[in-house]
Amino acid sequence: MFRHQGKVRTFKHNRKLAAALSFIAGMVNITGVLSVNTLTTNVTGHFAFFAEDVEQEHYSLAWLSLLYILAFLAGSFTSSFSTHLSLRKGYKNPHVAPMAAEILILFVLGLTGNFILGSDASGFFVAMLMLFSMGLQNALVTHVSKSVVRTTHLTGLFTDLGIELAQLCFPGTQEQRTKLTKSVRLRLVIITFFFLGCVLGGYIHGVLEMGTLAVAAVLLLVTLLYDSARYNYYRLARRKQQA
């Protein structure tokens, strides 16, 4: 689901990618809300908070919102820079570095979060790292799927879903309807698994609190290893057939 690019990439690859990583994003989202009372998978709300704090002359709080936005941006930049650098150097697995960074951040926060939280400063630091990790993920998914899949926020998804459902109400060619149907199904997969990640993450948070992020990191690692093992299996199978 990570390695296939261009014409060899199929709807099935995007569907698997969407399900796995939107589920992780959902877990991170609910953990951020419950542990540090901060939105950590998108920056839309932080722009509103920034504008409100500036208008009320709460400049220190406005700076915090701006730093949250920049943390997400930094994650997106780092992921994209790493991916393009890997491609320029001829590496076959450019997705590994951004995913490894996200796994490491989530795992460390999951193991240490319950011990370091306790002040506004520590909560701010944790939220920054979570936003950075989601920036990493969103940029990676966007690159791999050629902008077809987004996994960390739902506003645009619901907008596109509404547009496509409306388009299905009108006649069109079979090819157009098939393309629209696949797009609707993909968006429903993302929304469903993001929601499931939030729900399951909420239950896990009731037991592990910040440790929920460690669970998310393990699931992400399993996804990466599964994708690698499956890819290598089919590659070896094709070599045997050609031999």
C-alpha positions in Angstrom: 0.0 0.0 0.0 3.0 2.3 0.4 5.3 1.1 -2.4 3.1 1.1 -5.4 3.2 4.3 -7.4 1.8 5.7 -10.6 -0.2 3.4 -12.9 0.4 0.3 -10.8 -1.3 1.9 -7.8 -4.9 0.7 -7.5 -8.1 1.6 -5.6 -7.4 -1.3 -3.3 -4.0 0.1 -2.3 -5.5 3.5 -1.5 -8.3 1.8 0.5 -5.9 -0.1 2.7 -3.7 3.0 3.2 -6.8 5.0 4.1 -8.1 2.5 6.6 -4.8 1.9 8.4 -3.6 5.4 8.7 -7.0 7.2 9.3 -7.5 4.7 12.2 -4.1 5.8 13.7 -5.0 9.4 13.2 -8.3 8.9 15.0 -6.4 7.4 18.0 -4.0 10.3 18.1 -6.9 12.8 17.7 -8.8 11.6 20.8 -5.6 11.2 22.8 -4.8 14.9 22.2 -8.2 16.0 23.2 -8.4 13.9 26.4 -4.8 14.3 27.5 -3.7 17.9 26.6 -7.1 19.4 25.6 -5.7 20.2 22.1 -6.6 19.4 18.5 -3.6 17.4 17.3 -4.6 16.1 13.8 -5.4 19.4 12.0 -4.8 23.1 12.3 -8.2 24.6 11.3 -9.3 25.2 14.9 -5.9 26.7 15.8 -6.3 29.4 13.2 -9.6 30.3 14.9 -8.0 30.4 18.3 -5.1 32.4 17.0 -7.5 35.0 15.5 -9.6 35.1 18.7 -6.5 35.6 21.0 -5.1 38.3 18.8 -8.5 40.2 18.8 -8.6 39.9 22.6 -4.9 40.9 22.9 -4.0 37.6 24.5 -0.8 37.6 22.5 1.0 34.8 24.5 -1.9 32.4 23.8 -1.9 33.6 20.1 1.7 32.6 19.9 0.9 29.1 21.2 -1.7 28.6 18.5 0.7 29.9 15.8 3.4 27.4 17.1 0.9 24.6 16.9 0.2 25.5 13.2 3.9 25.7 12.5 4.5 22.3 14.1 2.1 20.7 11.7 3.7 22.5 8.8 7.2 21.4 10.0 6.0 17.8 10.0 4.6 18.1 6.5 7.8 19.8 5.3 10.1 17.2 6.9 8.1 14.3 5.5 8.0 15.7 2.0 11.7 16.8 2.1 12.8 13.3 3.3 10.6 11.6 0.6 11.9 13.7 -2.3 15.5 13.4 -1.1 15.2 9.6 -0.9 13.8 9.5 -4.4 16.6 11.7 -5.8 19.1 9.3 -4.2 17.4 6.3 -5.7 16.1 4.8 -2.5 13.3 2.3 -3.2 11.5 2.9 0.1 11.1 6.6 0.6 8.2 6.2 2.9 10.2 4.4 5.6 12.0 7.5 7.1 8.8 9.6 7.7 6.9 6.6 9.1 9.9 5.6 11.3 9.9 9.2 12.7 6.2 9.1 13.4 6.4 5.7 15.1 9.3 6.9 17.2 7.5 10.1 18.3 4.3 8.4 19.2 6.0 5.5 21.0 8.2 7.8 23.1 5.2 10.1 24.0 3.2 7.0 24.8 5.9 5.7 27.2 6.7 9.1 28.8 3.6 11.2 28.4 2.0 10.2 31.7 5.1 11.1 33.6 6.0 14.4 31.9 2.4 15.9 31.8 1.6 18.1 34.7 2.1 21.7 33.6 1.0 23.9 30.8 4.6 23.8 29.4 4.7 20.1 29.2 1.3 19.9 27.7 2.3 22.4 25.0 5.5 20.4 24.2 3.5 17.1 23.9 0.9 18.7 21.7 3.6 20.2 19.4 5.1 16.7 18.9 1.7 15.2 18.2 1.0 17.8 15.6 4.4 17.3 14.1 3.8 13.6 13.8 0.4 14.1 12.1 2.0 16.6 9.7 4.5 13.8 8.8 1.7 11.3 8.2 -0.6 13.6 6.2 2.2 14.6 3.8 3.4 11.0 3.4 -0.1 9.8 2.6 -0.7 12.6 0.2 2.5 11.8 -1.6 2.0 8.1 -1.8 -1.6 8.3 -3.0 -1.0 11.3 -5.3 -3.4 13.5 -3.2 -6.2 11.0 -3.4 -6.1 10.1 0.4 -6.1 12.4 3.4 -6.2 10.8 6.8 -5.8 13.4 9.6 -8.8 15.7 9.1 -12.3 15.3 7.9 -13.6 18.7 6.9 -12.5 18.5 3.2 -13.6 14.9 3.1 -17.2 15.7 4.1 -17.2 18.5 1.6 -16.0 16.2 -1.2 -18.4 13.5 -0.1 -21.4 15.8 -0.3 -20.3 17.0 -3.8 -19.9 13.4 -5.1 -23.1 12.1 -3.6 -24.9 15.0 -5.3 -23.3 14.2 -8.6 -24.5 10.6 -8.3 -28.0 11.9 -8.3 -27.7 12.9 -11.9 -27.2 10.7 -15.0 -23.7 10.1 -16.4 -21.7 7.6 -18.2 -20.9 4.2 -16.6 -17.3 5.2 -16.4 -18.1 8.4 -14.5 -20.4 6.7 -12.1 -17.9 4.0 -11.4 -15.2 6.6 -10.7 -17.6 8.5 -8.4 -18.7 5.4 -6.6 -15.1 4.4 -5.8 -14.3 7.9 -4.6 -17.4 7.9 -2.3 -16.4 4.4 -0.9 -12.8 5.6 -0.3 -14.0 8.7 1.6 -16.4 6.5 3.7 -13.6 4.2 4.6 -11.5 7.2 5.8 -14.4 8.6 7.8 -15.4 5.3 9.3 -11.9 4.2 10.4 -11.1 7.7 11.8 -14.2 7.4 13.9 -13.3 3.9 15.0 -9.8 5.0 15.9 -11.3 7.8 18.0 -13.7 5.4 19.8 -11.2 2.7 20.5 -8.6 5.2 21.4 -11.0 6.7 23.9 -11.5 3.4 25.6 -7.8 2.7 25.7 -7.2 6.2 27.0 -9.4 5.4 30.0 -6.9 2.7 30.9 -3.5 3.8 29.6 -4.0 7.6 29.1 -1.0 8.8 27.1 0.0 5.2 26.6 -2.6 5.1 23.9 0.0 6.7 21.6 2.3 3.7 22.2 -0.5 1.4 21.1 -0.9 3.6 18.0 2.8 3.4 17.3 2.8 -0.4 17.6 -0.1 -0.6 15.2 1.6 1.7 12.7 4.8 -0.5 13.0 2.7 -3.6 12.3 1.2 -1.9 9.3 4.6 -1.1 7.9 6.0 -4.6 8.5 2.9 -6.2 7.0 3.2 -4.1 3.9 6.8 -4.9 3.5 6.3 -8.6 4.0 3.4 -8.8 1.6 5.3 -6.8 -1.0 8.4 -9.1 -0.7 6.2 -12.2 -0.8 4.6 -11.2 -4.1 7.9 -10.1 -5.6 9.4 -13.5 -4.8 6.4 -15.3 -6.2 6.7 -13.4 -9.5 10.4 -14.3 -9.7 9.6 -18.0 -9.3 7.0 -17.8 -12.0 9.5 -16.1 -14.4 12.3 -18.6 -13.6 
